[in-house]
Amino acid sequence: MPAARTDRPDHVPSVSEITAAIKGVIETAFDDVWVAGEISNFSRPQSGHCYLTLKDDAAQIRGVIWRGTASRLRVDLRDGLDVVCRGRLDLYPPRGSYQLVIDQLYLQGEGALEAALRKLREKLAAEGLFSVERKRPLPKMPRRIGVVTSPTGAAIRDFLEVLRRRWRGVEVLILPTRVQGDGAAAEIAGAIKSAARIRPELDVLVVTRGGGSLEDLWCFNEEPVVRAIAASPIPTISAIGHEIDVTLADLAADVRALTPSEAAERVAPAAAEMTELVASLHGRMRRALVGRAEQLRARLDALASRPALARPADGVRQLARRADELSQRLESGIATAIRDKQSQIGLAAGRLEALSPLAVLGRGYSLTQRDGRLVGSIADLSPGDEITTTLADGVAVSTVRTVKKQAIVVAKPHSGGR
């Protein structure tokens, strides 16, 4: 056994110094830890911070959840809950004790649920079930609304109360289902499919329930429910839980509402807003009609000032006068054309008469024919041929006794040359 040291060091650290050294070691070595245990000694004073003890069968550790973190938790904390916490170790110098500063807290088993949820979300997203292109707009003024929810829960009461205040001209059909626990997912999916077969058809479908833990809302993350919403032919609003709760049903729906009350606001117009809209449209329509009437009146006045409408007889008289002028011009043109044609015919007749053989006969000439053909040469005749001689005043028939050929001198016109 080593001998006890009796020499005193030059500097002996104070309690504060040794505590600070320990604090530095602890906070550096345990800046991100996971701890599982049971909550006990839970308290939440007016400051909003939560103080608790995590324990198991052999040990315990104090823990604190600052107000900002506590406001985001979805777990209703109380003694006896088995939880999994993530945080960092901190040493509190006034008491010389360490504690776990909790940043995240889940119920036991929630970690496996979140892993399964993430895997299913990735699968369905890859199939396009959450695609923005699939989202359909809600009808402006639905007449029939279907609501898939528990008929005894707070969600349907909140929804109907807000809807009643906003708009009364709508019919609401509740399709009752369980909204948590075993078998709830099958009931919800079946109700969504049944809604598509209702006649008269529903204009919009609301799938809703109040908030809760991940386990409470798990049925709205199950694949049959998500696929039923995505396949529904009715535009669908999902209003599951509160603002921090986002389920796969929310992602698959056409519209996500944060609460059942907001779903009622999204699905139906406010009566006051509709009254204001109708009044605005009435004013716009009235102004448009007055403006159109003024335009038509101005156009009518412009048309009435035109001569054709102011003195319609003037136009008729002008047309009658024009018709008379055209008639006279037509008659004059026809007479002139007839005279021109008569003159042309006279000239042609004169030229034709000058060329006629009968005119030549009148000057002492004759025409001789044999067998109906004109004789133009002595070579066309032979002794004994019967010929016909046409004179100016008659025809003589004779027989050729002798054919003699003799030269006939034809005088040529003087050319004027030497």
Secondary structure, DSSP 8 states (H G I E B T S, - for coil): ---------S----HHHHHHHHHHHHHHHTSSEEEEEEEEEEE--TT--EEEEEE-SS-EEEEEE-HHHHTT--S---TT-EEEEEEEEEEETTTTEEEEEEEEEEETTHHHHHHHHHHHHHHHHHTTTT-GGG-----SS-SEEEEEE-TTSHHHHHHHHHHHHH--S-EEEEEE---SSTTHHHHHHHHHHHHTT-SS--SEEEEEE----TTTTGGGGSHHHHHHHHH-SS-EEEEES-TT---HHHHHSSEE-SSHHHHHHHHS--HHHHHHHHHHHHHHHHHHHHHHHHHHHHHHHHHHTSHHHHSHHHHHHHHHHHHHHHHHHHHHHHHHHHHHHHHHHHHHHHHHHHH-HHHHHTTT--EEEETTEE--SGGG--TT-EEEEEETTEEEEEE----------------S--
